[in-house]
Amino acid sequence: MNDIEYLISKYFKDNGTFSQETSSHWKKYGEKQSIKLLHESRNWKKRTRSGMSPLTKLEIKGEGFGDFKKLNLINLISCIPIFMYCATRLWPKLKINTLLKTLIYTLKSKQIFGYDVTRMALTVDFLERNIGNIDSKSFCLIGDGYGRFGSILKSIYPTCKIIYINLGRTLLFDYYYTSKVFPNSNHLLNRTQGKLSDDFTYIEAERYREFKLEAEIFINIASMQEMDKKIINEYFSLIKSQSHPAYFYCANRISKKLPDGSIINFNEYPWNGMKVLIDELCPWHQKFPTTKPPFVRNFDGPHQHRLVIT
C-alpha cells in the first residue's frame, strides 16, 4: 500500500471518526473534506519517487485551511479584484525571485496566484530577512494544508528539507499537492522511527510523538488558533526539546473561540524560555481581498506574528 492509499484507507474509510488530536474546529471542518478517486490517466508513464502511482489521480476538496481556486478562465476573471489588491499592496513587497518562483509554483499546481499563496510567499521573505540564509535548513511545518508553504519554500530554496506535521486527514492534501508539484523529489510518509527524507517528510499529527524530530526552523501559520490548548502545549514542548537552538515562527489570531466554546489566546501559548526576536501584528494578515463588494474585508480578529529562538 503506497502512502496516498494508506492515508485514504486510515482517515477516509473509518466511518467519519476523528482522532483525539482533532479539535472541535477540525471536527466541524473535517466533515466537509471529501475525496474521489478518478479514472486512470494513460498519459502518465511512470511512478513518482514518492511511490505514488501516477494513476492515483484524486479529486479532493477541503475547507477551513485556505482557499484553493483552480487555475481556469472563469476563476481568472472572477479573481480580478483579488489580483488588483495583491498587485497594488502585496506583490510589490516580494523579492523578484520569490514572486517568479511562486508564480511558477502556482502554474505547476494549477491554482490561482491569490491572497493565500501571496501571504505564504511574504512569510518566506520575512524569514529570509530575519534569520538569514535559510537554504539547506530543515523546516518543520505544523499544519500547512495544501502543502503551499512547503512547496514555495522548496521552489525558492531547493536544498532545504521539509517536514510536514498535520492531522492525517489534512496531511493527505499536503502530500497530494506537494507531490504533484515535485514529482521527482523524494516524498516519505514517516511510519518508522528515524526515517526522514532529504526532500519531503510527512508525519501524522496522531503519531508525531513516536519519533524524535529535529528541525532548525518550526512554522505555524493560522492553525494553532484552531487547536486545543493541550495540543498547543505539546507542540511547544517539541520545539523546546530540540538538541540545538531552533527558530519558531508563529502567526495566529490573537484570540479565537472554537466551536466547543473554548478560547484560544495567542499570548497564553507557553512562550516561556524562548527569546523573542520579532513580535508585532502581521502586516499582511489583517485584511483579505474577496471577489465581492466591498472587495476587502477584515479578518474576524487581529493576527499577531512572532519569531522566537529557543
C-alpha positions, 0 to 999 in steps of 0.5 A: 500500500503506497502512502496516498492509499494508506492515508485514504484507507486510515482517515477516509474509510473509518466511518467519519471518526476523528482522532483525539488530536482533532479539535472541535474546529477540525471536527466541524471542518473535517466533515466537509473534506471529501475525496474521489478517486478518478479514472486512470490517466494513460498519459502518465508513464511512470511512478513518482519517487514518492511511490505514488502511482501516477494513476492515483489521480484524486479529486479532493476538496477541503475547507477551513485551511485556505482557499484553493481556486483552480487555475481556469478562465472563469476563476481568472476573471472572477479573481480580478479584484483579488489580483488588483489588491495583491498587485497594488499592496502585496506583490510589490513587497516580494523579492523578484525571485520569490514572486517568479518562483511562486508564480511558477509554483502556482502554474505547476499546481494549477491554482490561482496566484491569490491572497493565500499563496501571496501571504505564504510567499511574504512569510518566506521573505520575512524569514529570509530577512530575519534569520538569514540564509535559510537554504539547506535548513530543515523546516518543520511545518505544523499544519500547512494544508495544501502543502503551499508553504512547503512547496514555495519554500522548496521552489525558492530554496531547493536544498532545504528539507521539509517536514510536514506535521498535520492531522492525517486527514489534512496531511493527505492534501499536503502530500497530494499537492506537494507531490504533484508539484515535485514529482521527482523529489523524494516524498516519505510518509514517516511510519518508522522511527528515524526515517526522514527524507532529504526532500519531503517528510510527512508525519501524522499529527496522531503519531508525531510523538513516536519519533524524535524530530529535529528541525532548525526552523518550526512554522505555524501559520493560522492553525494553532488558533484552531487547536486545543490548548493541550495540543498547543502545549505539546507542540511547544514542548517539541520545539523546546526539546530540540538538541540545538537552538531552533527558530519558531515562527508563529502567526495566529489570531490573537484570540479565537473561540472554537466551536466547543466554546473554548478560547484560544489566546495567542499570548497564553501559548507557553512562550516561556524560555524562548527569546523573542526576536520579532513580535508585532501584528502581521502586516499582511494578515489583517485584511483579505481581498474577496471577489465581492463588494466591498472587495476587502474585508477584515479578518474576524480578529487581529493576527499577531506574528512572532519569531522566537529562538529557543 
